[in-house]
Amino acid sequence: MLPDKNSQPAREPAPAPEIDPISPEDASVIMERALEPYTADGWQVLSKSAYDAHLTRGMRNLDVRVDLLGQVETNETGLTPLQDSGRLTAWVLLLASLLLVLTVASVLGII
């Protein structure tokens, strides 16, 4: 098929700009700066890598992520069911051991 006199050749779309991801070392520096206010505020770091960290405080969890462009994202959520059941188990074991110690002390005549 012959082209029309007024038709223009189809232009190819411009290639997307290359994304230059940050290095793990740069991400680690950004992560340290992002975590400083949280750790100063009493958050405990559960796990941390160059690109993400998981923190907890009281009944809340906080996920902090550094994307490949160096932007920091945070997501705060409640406790997971596994964390809730773990805390309940710890309390039950603590109270059971306290009762066991009181029983043994009573039997031995210490109390």
C-alpha positions as CSV (number, residue, x, y, z in Angstrom):
1,M,0.0,0.0,0.0
2,L,1.3,3.4,-1.0
3,P,1.4,6.2,1.6
4,D,-0.9,9.2,1.1
5,K,0.6,12.6,0.3
6,N,-0.5,14.1,3.6
7,S,0.2,11.1,5.9
8,Q,3.0,11.3,8.4
9,P,5.2,8.4,9.2
10,A,4.3,6.8,12.6
11,R,6.5,8.0,15.3
12,E,7.9,5.5,17.7
13,P,7.2,6.2,21.3
14,A,10.0,7.7,23.3
15,P,11.7,5.1,25.5
16,A,11.0,5.4,29.2
17,P,13.7,7.1,31.2
18,E,16.2,4.8,32.9
19,I,15.6,4.4,36.6
20,D,18.9,4.6,38.5
21,P,18.2,2.6,41.7
22,I,20.1,3.5,44.9
23,S,22.7,1.2,46.2
24,P,22.1,-0.9,49.4
25,E,24.7,1.2,51.2
26,D,22.7,4.4,50.4
27,A,19.5,2.7,51.3
28,S,21.0,1.7,54.6
29,V,22.0,5.3,55.4
30,I,18.5,6.5,54.5
31,M,17.0,3.8,56.7
32,E,19.1,4.8,59.7
33,R,18.0,8.4,59.3
34,A,14.3,7.3,59.0
35,L,14.5,5.1,62.1
36,E,16.1,7.6,64.4
37,P,12.9,9.4,65.5
38,Y,11.1,6.1,66.0
39,T,13.8,4.5,68.1
40,A,14.0,7.7,70.2
41,D,10.3,7.5,70.7
42,G,10.4,4.0,72.2
43,W,9.8,1.8,69.1
44,Q,11.7,-1.5,69.2
45,V,13.3,-2.8,66.0
46,L,12.3,-6.4,65.3
47,S,14.2,-6.8,62.1
48,K,16.1,-4.5,59.7
49,S,17.7,-4.7,56.3
50,A,19.0,-2.1,53.9
51,Y,15.6,-1.6,52.3
52,D,13.0,-2.4,55.1
53,A,12.6,-2.5,58.9
54,H,9.9,-3.9,61.2
55,L,9.3,-2.1,64.5
56,T,6.8,-2.6,67.4
57,R,5.7,-0.6,70.4
58,G,2.9,-1.6,72.7
59,M,0.0,-2.7,70.6
60,R,1.2,-1.3,67.3
61,N,3.5,-2.5,64.5
62,L,5.4,-0.2,62.1
63,D,6.8,-1.2,58.7
64,V,9.4,1.2,57.2
65,R,10.5,0.7,53.6
66,V,13.0,2.5,51.4
67,D,12.2,2.1,47.7
68,L,14.7,1.9,44.9
69,L,14.5,5.7,44.3
70,G,15.3,6.4,48.0
71,Q,11.8,7.4,49.1
72,V,10.7,6.3,52.6
73,E,7.3,4.7,53.1
74,T,5.8,3.8,56.5
75,N,2.8,1.6,57.3
76,E,1.4,1.4,60.9
77,T,-0.8,-1.6,61.8
78,G,-2.1,-3.4,64.8
79,L,-0.7,-6.6,66.3
80,T,-1.0,-9.7,64.3
81,P,-3.0,-12.7,65.8
82,L,0.3,-14.5,66.2
83,Q,1.7,-11.7,68.4
84,D,-1.5,-11.6,70.4
85,S,-1.4,-15.3,71.1
86,G,2.3,-15.1,71.9
87,R,1.7,-12.4,74.5
88,L,-1.2,-14.4,76.0
89,T,1.0,-17.5,76.2
90,A,3.7,-15.6,77.9
91,W,1.3,-14.2,80.6
92,V,-0.1,-17.7,81.2
93,L,3.3,-19.2,81.6
94,L,4.4,-16.4,83.9
95,L,1.3,-16.8,86.2
96,A,1.6,-20.6,86.2
97,S,5.3,-20.4,87.2
98,L,4.4,-17.9,90.0
99,L,1.7,-20.3,91.3
100,L,4.1,-23.2,91.1
101,V,6.7,-21.3,93.1
102,L,4.2,-20.3,95.7
103,T,2.9,-23.9,96.0
104,V,6.4,-25.3,96.4
105,A,7.3,-22.7,99.0
106,S,4.1,-23.4,100.9
107,V,4.8,-27.2,100.9
108,L,8.3,-26.7,102.1
109,G,7.1,-24.4,104.9
110,I,9.0,-21.3,103.6
111,I,5.9,-19.2,103.5
